[in-house]
């Protein structure tokens, strides 16, 4: 433990660096952490002194993360994310966890992906693949994921593990598909179970895709994109048909009114 204490930098300096690297600004990091910019700068200098290298390029126009600073950020952000998800599970908190965004500014209308997996390391791995392209909501308990959905949560896609404590992925998928407001949300299984019987049961439960671990990130992203594009296209067609149906209904009502007026004119 003494060796660990000597090797580890202060936690406050790590948090200050993580915020500054993620947000791209010492001032924004200070605002998020509710401290002064000078305090953030001081903590980062402490971390740099501990590491023996400069993490940021400081210029007259501001600061820019160096290449090794970027690698260090990616390492500690993953670890902090794992700690956050694990702490959420240990505390038994209810509700969904929104994992941190990518350090760059992201659009407000990113598709939302709900991940349900009782292994925090699996969630973190998926988050690293999806971040920047999707807003990720994570749940470590199937029952809490279902409660979140029933209370108004409406993701664009749901990714489920199969083997989980309590309700398994198959049961959760079947339950989701019984809800009219959720039945058309695509559900994908991502699991270590790779037998034909397991895959067949997944599709029988209502899944649109079944992917076995270990997965190839590029292929996973492609298959996920296909399902979201398909759902968005289907939703757009449904909306178009509904609007045309409403228009036809109004035309029918006008025709009935015209007929009544014509009938009233007859001697």
Phi, psi and omega per residue, in radians:
X1 nan -0.668 3.133
X2 -1.109 -0.716 3.094
X3 -1.083 -0.697 3.134
X4 -1.104 -0.719 3.126
X5 -1.097 -0.647 -3.132
X6 -1.252 -0.592 -3.077
X7 -1.390 -0.694 -3.066
X8 -1.274 2.335 3.015
X9 -1.327 2.884 3.119
X10 -1.037 2.452 -3.116
X11 -1.079 -0.654 -3.130
X12 -1.081 -0.631 3.139
X13 -1.256 -0.596 3.090
X14 -1.156 -0.761 3.140
X15 -1.124 -0.685 3.113
X16 -1.139 -0.764 3.118
X17 -1.128 -0.760 -3.121
X18 -1.042 -0.756 -3.133
X19 -1.166 -0.756 -3.124
X20 -1.152 -0.704 -3.141
X21 -1.223 -0.692 -3.117
X22 -1.212 -0.724 -3.069
X23 -1.558 -0.267 3.114
X24 1.304 0.349 -3.077
X25 -2.817 2.337 3.053
X26 -1.157 -0.663 -3.113
X27 -1.148 -0.759 3.115
X28 -1.133 -0.660 3.105
X29 -1.111 -0.719 3.121
X30 -1.101 -0.700 3.135
X31 -1.132 -0.741 -3.138
X32 -1.162 -0.711 -3.093
X33 -1.481 -0.087 3.131
X34 1.061 0.780 3.069
X35 -2.336 3.114 3.102
X36 -1.416 2.776 3.088
X37 -1.089 -0.630 3.126
X38 -1.087 -0.638 3.122
X39 -1.154 -0.722 3.095
X40 -1.093 -0.812 -3.140
X41 -1.059 -0.703 -3.137
X42 -1.136 -0.753 3.132
X43 -1.128 -0.660 3.132
X44 -1.211 -0.649 3.063
X45 -1.106 -0.641 3.083
X46 -1.081 -0.754 3.116
X47 -1.129 -0.748 3.141
X48 -1.115 -0.661 3.100
X49 -1.145 -0.667 3.115
X50 -1.136 -0.705 -3.107
X51 -1.421 -0.413 -3.115
X52 1.378 0.429 3.085
X53 -2.686 2.811 -3.137
X54 -1.608 2.176 -3.090
X55 -1.517 -0.462 -3.103
X56 -2.077 2.545 2.968
X57 -1.560 1.998 -3.092
X58 -1.706 2.155 3.137
X59 -2.241 3.082 3.121
X60 -1.158 -0.403 -3.105
X61 -1.628 -0.037 -3.133
X62 2.447 -2.624 -3.119
X63 -2.250 2.608 3.116
X64 -2.402 2.348 -3.092
X65 -1.201 2.265 3.090
X66 -1.310 2.913 -3.090
X67 -1.077 -0.751 3.113
X68 -1.266 -0.454 3.031
X69 -1.155 -0.687 3.083
X70 -1.081 -0.762 3.126
X71 -1.115 -0.705 3.126
X72 -1.141 -0.721 3.098
X73 -1.042 -0.811 -3.113
X74 -1.060 -0.621 3.136
X75 -1.227 -0.872 -3.065
X76 -1.287 -0.534 3.137
X77 -1.153 -0.653 3.076
X78 -1.095 -0.786 -3.130
X79 -1.137 -0.751 3.121
X80 -1.132 -0.656 3.092
X81 -1.112 -0.734 3.097
X82 -1.082 -0.720 3.123
X83 -1.104 -0.739 -3.122
X84 -1.108 -0.799 -3.131
X85 -1.157 -0.744 3.127
X86 -1.119 -0.699 3.123
X87 -1.127 -0.684 3.089
X88 -1.036 -0.749 -3.117
X89 -1.226 -0.728 -3.108
X90 -1.152 -0.688 3.139
X91 -1.222 -0.351 -3.092
X92 1.259 0.515 3.135
X93 -1.116 2.593 3.032
X94 -1.700 2.834 3.136
X95 1.614 2.926 -3.062
X96 -1.495 2.744 3.077
X97 -1.950 2.110 3.036
X98 -1.578 2.038 -3.103
X99 -1.291 2.730 -3.048
X100 -1.080 2.609 -3.111
X101 -1.378 2.942 3.042
X102 -1.129 2.668 -3.111
X103 -1.083 -0.434 3.127
X104 -1.451 2.741 3.087
X105 -1.109 2.340 -3.091
X106 -1.997 2.648 3.074
X107 -1.093 2.726 -3.127
X108 -1.414 -0.265 -3.020
X109 -1.909 0.592 3.091
X110 -1.135 2.500 3.031
X111 -1.046 2.519 -3.101
X112 -1.744 2.217 3.095
X113 -1.999 2.157 3.054
X114 -1.654 2.155 3.082
X115 -1.882 2.228 3.088
X116 -2.106 1.955 -3.090
X117 -2.770 2.305 -3.107
X118 -1.483 0.071 3.083
X119 -1.864 1.859 -3.105
X120 -0.955 -0.594 -3.124
X121 -1.158 -0.561 3.070
X122 -1.194 -0.710 3.102
X123 -1.080 -0.791 -3.108
X124 -1.104 -0.715 3.119
X125 -1.055 -0.770 3.119
X126 -1.147 -0.711 3.133
X127 -1.025 -0.738 -3.140
X128 -1.097 -0.549 3.125
X129 -1.362 -0.666 -2.990
X130 -1.579 -0.403 -2.995
X131 -1.073 2.544 -3.113
X132 1.615 -0.438 3.129
X133 -1.972 -0.389 -3.104
X134 -2.452 2.652 2.935
X135 -1.508 2.149 -3.029
X136 -1.810 2.196 3.002
X137 -1.947 2.254 -3.072
X138 -2.060 2.446 3.042
X139 -2.339 2.329 3.120
X140 -1.702 -0.131 3.128
X141 -2.168 2.151 -3.116
X142 -0.994 -0.694 -3.114
X143 -1.122 -0.648 3.122
X144 -1.271 -0.599 3.072
X145 -1.090 -0.744 3.124
X146 -1.129 -0.737 3.121
X147 -1.075 -0.711 3.115
X148 -1.085 -0.724 3.129
X149 -1.157 -0.762 -3.107
X150 -1.214 -0.380 3.129
X151 -1.578 0.243 3.041
X152 2.005 -0.111 3.076
X153 -1.132 2.284 -3.078
X154 -2.424 1.433 -3.139
X155 -1.291 2.878 3.068
X156 -1.440 -0.384 3.104
X157 -2.757 2.588 3.133
X158 -2.108 2.310 3.083
X159 -2.019 2.187 -3.058
X160 -2.120 2.471 2.864
X161 -1.445 2.865 3.129
X162 -1.631 -1.005 -3.097
X163 -1.464 1.914 3.106
X164 -2.448 2.706 3.107
X165 -1.144 2.323 -3.103
X166 1.496 -2.171 3.141
X167 -1.256 2.253 3.098
X168 -1.439 3.003 -3.059
X169 -1.092 -0.652 3.132
X170 -1.076 -0.823 -3.132
X171 -1.109 -0.696 3.137
X172 -1.134 -0.739 3.126
X173 -1.078 -0.794 3.135
X174 -1.077 -0.684 -3.141
X175 -1.157 -0.728 3.121
X176 -1.040 -0.717 -3.062
X177 -1.235 -0.210 3.087
X178 -1.449 -0.206 -3.109
X179 -1.588 2.106 -3.110
X180 -0.961 -0.669 -3.097
X181 -1.322 -0.254 -3.078
X182 -2.023 -0.214 -2.984
X183 -1.001 -0.546 -3.077
X184 -1.654 0.021 3.053
X185 -1.268 2.174 -3.119
X186 -1.139 2.389 3.123
X187 -2.087 2.217 3.093
X188 -2.013 2.439 3.001
X189 -1.668 2.360 3.032
X190 -2.269 1.876 -2.910
X191 -2.612 2.842 3.068
X192 -1.456 -0.169 3.112
X193 -1.371 2.103 -3.017
X194 -2.210 0.305 3.126
X195 -1.390 2.797 3.119
X196 -1.079 -0.679 -3.141
X197 -1.113 -0.724 3.117
X198 -1.102 -0.779 -3.139
X199 -1.112 -0.719 3.121
X200 -1.080 -0.726 3.131
X201 -1.145 -0.619 3.114
X202 -1.097 -0.789 3.113
X203 -1.199 -0.631 3.113
X204 -1.123 -0.509 3.131
X205 -1.306 -0.242 3.105
X206 2.055 0.126 -3.118
X207 -1.268 2.654 3.079
X208 -1.652 -0.275 -3.135
X209 -2.763 2.751 -3.111
X210 -2.457 2.047 -3.073
X211 -2.145 2.286 -3.130
X212 -1.677 2.484 3.025
X213 -1.417 2.637 -0.048
X214 -1.307 2.531 -3.091
X215 -1.871 2.759 3.045
X216 -1.647 2.070 -3.058
X217 -0.889 -0.786 -3.098
X218 -1.094 -0.694 3.133
X219 -1.228 -0.713 3.092
X220 -1.035 -0.809 -3.140
X221 -1.088 -0.689 -3.132
X222 -1.141 -0.766 -3.121
X223 -1.216 -0.621 3.083
X224 -1.152 -0.752 -3.137
X225 -1.083 -0.688 3.119
X226 -1.031 -0.794 -3.095
X227 -1.172 -0.707 3.135
X228 -1.205 -0.732 3.102
X229 -1.084 -0.712 3.133
X230 -1.109 -0.752 3.130
X231 -1.143 -0.741 3.140
X232 -1.142 -0.674 3.105
X233 -1.154 -0.748 3.114
X234 -1.086 -0.749 3.135
X235 -1.111 -0.689 3.127
X236 -1.145 -0.700 3.108
X237 -1.159 -0.720 3.105
X238 -1.076 -0.716 3.126
X239 -1.145 -0.700 3.119
X240 -1.114 -0.783 3.130
X241 -1.112 -0.673 3.129
X242 -1.119 -0.770 -3.128
X243 -1.147 -0.668 3.095
X244 -1.194 -0.649 3.090
X245 -1.099 -0.734 3.097
X246 -1.098 -0.676 -3.141
X247 -1.148 -0.733 3.118
X248 -1.132 -0.653 3.125
X249 -1.119 -0.720 3.106
X250 -1.144 -0.647 3.099
X251 -1.125 -0.710 3.094
X252 -1.063 -0.724 3.132
X253 -1.121 -0.689 3.101
X254 -1.136 -0.712 3.120
X255 -1.094 -0.697 3.109
X256 -1.116 -0.721 3.129
X257 -1.139 -0.734 3.119
X258 -1.092 -0.726 3.138
X259 -1.085 -0.741 3.135
X260 -1.100 -0.707 3.133
X261 -1.147 -0.705 3.105
X262 -1.131 -0.742 3.124
X263 -1.090 -0.617 -3.132
X264 -1.214 -0.411 3.119
X265 -1.402 -0.362 -3.119
X266 -1.138 2.391 3.134
X267 -1.180 nan nan
